[in-house]
Amino acid sequence: MSIISNLLNQVINGLFSIVGDWGIAIILTTILIRICLLPLSWKQKKSINVQQELSKKTEEIKLKYANDKEKQQTEVAKISAESAKSMLGCLFTLIQIPIMYGLYTVFAEMPIDVGSFVVPWINNLKLPDAYHIIPFIAVIVQLLPSIIMTLRPIKSAKKSGFPLTQMLIMGGFSLFFFMKAPVTLGIYWVTTGLFSTLEQVAYNKILNKT
């Protein structure tokens, strides 16, 4: 884990030596990380789409072979095998964990207590935002990709209510976390959230999902 922290520390310090602003250095570092993770992120999005399609096929099979349990089980087993293969794309979420931990370590050990041009109302990036502006922006931006993904199957989302409930719970926990977290981490999450939103829009456009 220290290898990741050291690498991220070198990147942030290198960018700071160029731009002269820690907030901008964090934003640029975040963008570089997301660009590097872009192939895995798109693979995860494809996996999610596959999972949704396989779920629909499973329901269709259950209805089609409602009176033939043996045939139903055989066909569902085939779908389950396909589903297991597509789950490999979801490793993107796990890969982000050590990166997040590395960034948190770097932010916590930053030897400076200064503000940034990015957040002019804040004097110390290592402290939480006393006005809670960054936490609210971070939560809204963080949920945007999920909102975009649920817009397409809006009818089914309304019926189950699960996506909306899930987003509200996620938003509540995230808000509580960011209100206690240093601004440095908030800047990272706002940047990665905006990047994820643009990425989701681009993905939808390319695959004609809009």
C-alpha positions as CSV (number, residue, x, y, z in Angstrom):
1,M,0.0,0.0,0.0
2,S,2.9,2.3,0.7
3,I,4.0,2.0,-2.9
4,I,0.7,3.4,-4.1
5,S,0.9,6.2,-1.5
6,N,4.5,7.1,-2.5
7,L,3.6,7.1,-6.2
8,L,0.5,9.3,-5.6
9,N,2.5,11.6,-3.4
10,Q,5.2,12.1,-6.1
11,V,2.5,12.8,-8.7
12,I,0.7,15.4,-6.6
13,N,3.9,17.1,-5.5
14,G,5.1,17.1,-9.1
15,L,1.9,18.7,-10.4
16,F,2.0,21.2,-7.5
17,S,5.5,22.3,-8.6
18,I,4.0,23.1,-12.0
19,V,0.6,24.7,-11.1
20,G,1.5,26.1,-7.6
21,D,-1.9,25.3,-6.1
22,W,-2.7,22.2,-4.1
23,G,-6.4,22.1,-5.0
24,I,-5.6,22.2,-8.7
25,A,-2.9,19.5,-8.2
26,I,-5.4,17.2,-6.5
27,I,-7.9,17.8,-9.4
28,L,-5.2,17.0,-12.0
29,T,-4.1,13.9,-10.1
30,T,-7.7,12.7,-9.9
31,I,-8.2,13.1,-13.6
32,L,-4.9,11.2,-14.4
33,I,-6.0,8.3,-12.1
34,R,-9.5,8.1,-13.8
35,I,-7.9,8.2,-17.3
36,C,-5.7,5.3,-16.3
37,L,-8.7,3.3,-14.9
38,L,-10.9,4.1,-17.9
39,P,-10.6,0.7,-19.6
40,L,-11.6,-1.1,-16.4
41,S,-14.4,1.4,-15.8
42,W,-15.9,0.8,-19.2
43,K,-15.6,-3.0,-18.7
44,Q,-17.6,-2.6,-15.5
45,K,-20.3,-0.6,-17.3
46,K,-20.5,-3.3,-19.9
47,S,-20.8,-5.9,-17.2
48,I,-23.7,-4.0,-15.6
49,N,-25.5,-3.9,-18.9
50,V,-24.9,-7.6,-19.4
51,Q,-26.3,-8.3,-15.9
52,Q,-29.4,-6.3,-16.6
53,E,-30.0,-8.2,-19.9
54,L,-29.4,-11.6,-18.3
55,S,-31.8,-10.7,-15.5
56,K,-34.5,-10.0,-18.1
57,K,-33.8,-13.2,-19.9
58,T,-34.1,-15.2,-16.6
59,E,-37.5,-13.7,-15.9
60,E,-38.6,-14.5,-19.5
61,I,-37.4,-18.1,-19.1
62,K,-39.3,-18.6,-15.8
63,L,-42.5,-17.4,-17.5
64,K,-41.9,-19.4,-20.7
65,Y,-41.1,-22.7,-18.9
66,A,-43.4,-22.2,-15.9
67,N,-44.9,-25.7,-16.4
68,D,-41.6,-27.4,-17.1
69,K,-39.3,-27.0,-14.0
70,E,-36.5,-29.2,-15.4
71,K,-36.2,-27.2,-18.6
72,Q,-36.5,-24.0,-16.6
73,Q,-33.6,-25.0,-14.3
74,T,-31.4,-26.0,-17.3
75,E,-32.0,-22.7,-19.1
76,V,-31.5,-20.6,-15.9
77,A,-28.2,-22.5,-15.2
78,K,-27.0,-21.4,-18.7
79,I,-27.8,-17.8,-17.8
80,S,-26.1,-18.1,-14.5
81,A,-22.9,-19.2,-16.2
82,E,-23.0,-16.2,-18.5
83,S,-23.6,-14.0,-15.5
84,A,-20.6,-15.3,-13.6
85,K,-18.3,-14.4,-16.6
86,S,-19.6,-10.9,-16.8
87,M,-19.0,-10.2,-13.1
88,L,-15.3,-10.0,-13.7
89,G,-15.8,-6.5,-15.0
90,C,-17.0,-5.4,-11.5
91,L,-13.4,-5.7,-10.2
92,F,-13.1,-2.0,-11.0
93,T,-14.7,-1.1,-7.7
94,L,-12.2,-3.3,-5.7
95,I,-9.2,-1.7,-7.5
96,Q,-10.3,1.7,-6.4
97,I,-10.1,0.8,-2.7
98,P,-6.2,0.8,-2.4
99,I,-6.1,3.9,-4.5
100,M,-8.6,5.7,-2.2
101,Y,-6.6,4.6,0.9
102,G,-3.4,5.8,-0.7
103,L,-4.9,9.2,-1.5
104,Y,-6.3,9.5,2.0
105,T,-2.8,8.8,3.4
106,V,-1.3,11.3,1.1
107,F,-3.8,14.0,2.0
108,A,-3.5,13.3,5.7
109,E,0.3,13.6,5.5
110,M,0.4,16.8,3.4
111,P,2.8,19.1,5.2
112,I,0.9,22.3,4.4
113,D,-2.1,24.0,5.9
114,V,-3.2,26.4,3.1
115,G,-6.2,27.2,1.0
116,S,-6.7,26.9,-2.7
117,F,-8.0,28.9,-5.7
118,V,-10.5,26.1,-6.2
119,V,-12.2,26.7,-2.9
120,P,-11.6,30.4,-2.0
121,W,-13.8,30.3,1.2
122,I,-11.5,27.7,2.8
123,N,-8.2,28.6,4.5
124,N,-7.0,25.0,5.3
125,L,-7.5,22.2,2.9
126,K,-6.7,19.6,5.6
127,L,-9.8,20.5,7.7
128,P,-13.5,19.8,7.0
129,D,-15.5,22.5,5.2
130,A,-17.2,24.5,8.0
131,Y,-19.8,25.8,5.6
132,H,-20.6,22.2,4.3
133,I,-20.5,23.5,0.7
134,I,-18.1,20.8,-0.5
135,P,-20.0,17.9,1.2
136,F,-23.3,18.8,-0.5
137,I,-21.6,19.3,-3.9
138,A,-19.7,16.1,-3.5
139,V,-22.9,14.1,-2.7
140,I,-24.9,15.6,-5.6
141,V,-22.0,15.0,-8.1
142,Q,-21.4,11.5,-6.8
143,L,-25.0,10.5,-7.4
144,L,-25.2,11.9,-11.0
145,P,-23.9,8.8,-12.8
146,S,-26.3,6.6,-10.9
147,I,-29.2,9.0,-11.8
148,I,-28.2,8.9,-15.4
149,M,-28.1,5.1,-15.4
150,T,-31.6,4.9,-13.9
151,L,-33.1,7.3,-16.4
152,R,-33.2,4.6,-19.1
153,P,-35.2,1.9,-17.2
154,I,-37.3,4.6,-15.5
155,K,-40.5,2.6,-15.6
156,S,-39.1,-0.4,-13.8
157,A,-37.3,1.8,-11.4
158,K,-40.5,3.4,-10.3
159,K,-42.2,0.0,-9.9
160,S,-39.5,-1.4,-7.6
161,G,-38.3,1.8,-6.0
162,F,-35.0,0.1,-5.2
163,P,-32.6,2.4,-7.2
164,L,-34.1,5.5,-5.6
165,T,-33.9,4.1,-2.1
166,Q,-30.4,2.9,-2.7
167,M,-29.3,6.4,-4.0
168,L,-30.9,8.1,-1.0
169,I,-29.1,5.8,1.5
170,M,-25.8,6.2,-0.3
171,G,-26.3,10.0,-0.4
172,G,-27.1,10.2,3.3
173,F,-24.0,8.1,4.3
174,S,-21.8,10.1,1.9
175,L,-23.0,13.4,3.2
176,F,-22.2,12.4,6.8
177,F,-18.8,11.2,5.7
178,F,-17.8,14.3,3.8
179,M,-19.0,16.7,6.5
180,K,-16.3,15.1,8.7
181,A,-13.6,14.6,6.0
182,P,-10.9,17.1,5.0
183,V,-11.6,19.3,2.0
184,T,-8.8,17.6,0.1
185,L,-10.9,14.4,0.0
186,G,-14.0,16.4,-1.0
187,I,-12.1,17.9,-3.9
188,Y,-11.1,14.5,-5.1
189,W,-14.7,13.1,-4.9
190,V,-16.2,16.1,-6.7
191,T,-13.6,15.7,-9.5
192,T,-14.1,12.0,-9.8
193,G,-17.8,12.4,-9.7
194,L,-17.8,14.9,-12.5
195,F,-15.5,12.7,-14.5
196,S,-17.8,9.7,-13.9
197,T,-20.8,11.7,-15.1
198,L,-19.1,12.7,-18.3
199,E,-17.9,9.2,-18.8
200,Q,-21.4,7.8,-18.3
201,V,-22.8,10.3,-20.8
202,A,-20.1,9.4,-23.3
203,Y,-20.7,5.7,-22.8
204,N,-24.5,6.1,-23.3
205,K,-23.9,8.1,-26.5
206,I,-21.5,5.6,-28.0
207,L,-23.8,2.6,-27.2
208,N,-27.0,4.5,-28.1
209,K,-28.3,4.2,-24.6
210,T,-29.7,7.7,-24.3
